């Protein structure tokens, strides 16, 4: 059977249904079968796995996953693609497609209904550029028993996720993802592999869930505020950014000084110089000061 992703078959499917791409949904369909198979390989997908896919399009990647996985559950937000998917995937009886927004779906309930709980849970997604970060963080924070995620995203975002302290790409997104997952930038996907062709290259990122977060903190809300504030204006020092985040009152300055000294971080440092562990230490030091406990409530 001819692969859906074959460029000629893709064009025929689009023509048959009179499908027009919606730029607002970030629709770019992969037409390179080799890359699709590499994505499935990156997920190490076998019959021991149940897979959630996000944004199946016309089913090109779905098909490749279905050939390897136990079951596939795909979320497609564009109702126009539902009859297309019913047609292209009709040979794959282990695939269910839901016309839902992944950000609004009750994932725990749906997973309990669709999967038997006896298989590994993995996620594979070709994420639209405009909503990559919200979807990724939503999945990481949803409390699901995810074994591995394989996500395609804009190359620049992938580099930010995988960045280390001291690099220009390192920031709050790096910390948010690395807290919950081990990150591996698997390979680059050239823009020529898509229809229509986007303006930039993409990358495949593997996220393997940690048993426990990379660091534990006393006050998660305060930690999140600290990281967000520290990177608010990258050209400013940590001292200036934290004052902008928490306030410039004398009691705030005094408490900041005590906390920074306690963890031996210079006020003149910049956020990108601090490791995740240092942010955790500073967060806990701030949490010793009553004024910051109040601000984090």
URVEN-V791291 format. One record per helix or strand. SS is the DSSP state (~ for helix, > for strand). FROM is the first residue (numbers start at 1). TO is the last residue. Records with the same first field share a line. If there is no record, write none. Layout:
# URVEN-V791291
SS->FROM-TO + FROM-TO
This chain:
# URVEN-V791291
~->7-16 + 23-25 + 33-42 + 60-66 + 79-88 + 107-114 + 129-140 + 155-161 + 172-178 + 191-193 + 220-230 + 238-246 + 250-262 + 271-273 + 276-286 + 290-295
>->29-30 + 49-54 + 71-75 + 95-98 + 120-126 + 146-154 + 181-189 + 194-195 + 202-209
